[in-house]
Amino acid sequence: MLSRIGRRPVPVPDGVKVEIKEDKVIVQGPKGRLEKPHPPLVEIKVEGNEIKVLPAQVQKRLARKVKAFHGLARALVNNWVTGVSKGFTKSLDIVGLGYKAELKGDTLVLSVGYSHPVEFKLPQGVTAKVQRGAGEVQFQIILEGIDKELVGQTAANIKKIRPPEPYKGKGIRYTGEKILRKAGKGGKK
């Protein structure tokens, strides 16, 4: 009754320190420090330079839930270790004539077709860089941080400001994302 992902140990690179308390896991590394709540229904042990996630012993009726949490907990711990050692990046493209992005302190100012510029305050722990794009991409926003969940949610919130439309593809999209294009009115043939 073990998850295939959960069975694999998480390697701890040099310079990363992991501490497990009863209700939280603290991971420190060269990029920063993460303090996260302990995932339920699992046991986390540090043995040498690897972390092992073990399923908790519970009643049979909770077996499926334990298996699911086993794999989830291992993936979360791996993301925390990777985050403090290497960090995570997410890249967004702004496509559309006259669309602009600029960074003022920790606020991203977007001009994306509305009557006013939209200000987006970056959460603590996420940094951004804005650069000119190439081709149909007007600007590119690169988000960086040590918390994968926070970086991904921030990228999704920025994309939600102006999602790409299906006719010309204008809007904010992830780098490399394919937009399914629809034919316009002249497409009936």
Secondary structure in CASP SS format (residue, H / E / C, confidence):
PFRMAT SS
TARGET T0000
AUTHOR 0000-0000-0000
METHOD secondary structure of the structure
MODEL  1
M C 1.00
L C 1.00
S C 1.00
R H 1.00
I H 1.00
G H 1.00
R H 1.00
R C 1.00
P C 1.00
V E 1.00
P E 1.00
V C 1.00
P C 1.00
D C 1.00
G C 1.00
V C 1.00
K E 1.00
V E 1.00
E E 1.00
I E 1.00
K C 1.00
E C 1.00
D C 1.00
K E 1.00
V E 1.00
I E 1.00
V E 1.00
Q E 1.00
G C 1.00
P C 1.00
K C 1.00
G C 1.00
R E 1.00
L E 1.00
E E 1.00
K E 1.00
P E 1.00
H C 1.00
P C 1.00
P C 1.00
L C 1.00
V E 1.00
E E 1.00
I E 1.00
K E 1.00
V E 1.00
E E 1.00
G C 1.00
N C 1.00
E E 1.00
I E 1.00
K E 1.00
V E 1.00
L E 1.00
P E 1.00
A C 1.00
Q C 1.00
V C 1.00
Q C 1.00
K H 1.00
R H 1.00
L H 1.00
A H 1.00
R H 1.00
K H 1.00
V H 1.00
K H 1.00
A H 1.00
F H 1.00
H H 1.00
G H 1.00
L H 1.00
A H 1.00
R H 1.00
A H 1.00
L H 1.00
V H 1.00
N H 1.00
N H 1.00
W H 1.00
V H 1.00
T H 1.00
G H 1.00
V H 1.00
S H 1.00
K C 1.00
G C 1.00
F E 1.00
T E 1.00
K E 1.00
S E 1.00
L E 1.00
D E 1.00
I E 1.00
V E 1.00
G C 1.00
L C 1.00
G C 1.00
Y C 1.00
K E 1.00
A E 1.00
E E 1.00
L E 1.00
K E 1.00
G C 1.00
D C 1.00
T E 1.00
L E 1.00
V E 1.00
L E 1.00
S E 1.00
V C 1.00
G C 1.00
Y C 1.00
S C 1.00
H C 1.00
P C 1.00
V E 1.00
E E 1.00
F E 1.00
K E 1.00
L C 1.00
P C 1.00
Q C 1.00
G C 1.00
V E 1.00
T E 1.00
A E 1.00
K E 1.00
V E 1.00
Q E 1.00
R E 1.00
G C 1.00
A C 1.00
G C 1.00
E C 1.00
V E 1.00
Q E 1.00
F E 1.00
Q E 1.00
I E 1.00
I E 1.00
L E 1.00
E E 1.00
G E 1.00
I C 1.00
D C 1.00
K H 1.00
E H 1.00
L H 1.00
V H 1.00
G H 1.00
Q H 1.00
T H 1.00
A H 1.00
A H 1.00
N H 1.00
I H 1.00
K H 1.00
K H 1.00
I H 1.00
R C 1.00
P C 1.00
P C 1.00
E C 1.00
P C 1.00
Y C 1.00
K C 1.00
G C 1.00
K C 1.00
G E 1.00
I E 1.00
R E 1.00
Y E 1.00
T C 1.00
G C 1.00
E C 1.00
K C 1.00
I C 1.00
L C 1.00
R C 1.00
K C 1.00
A C 1.00
G C 1.00
K H 1.00
G H 1.00
G H 1.00
K C 1.00
K C 1.00
END
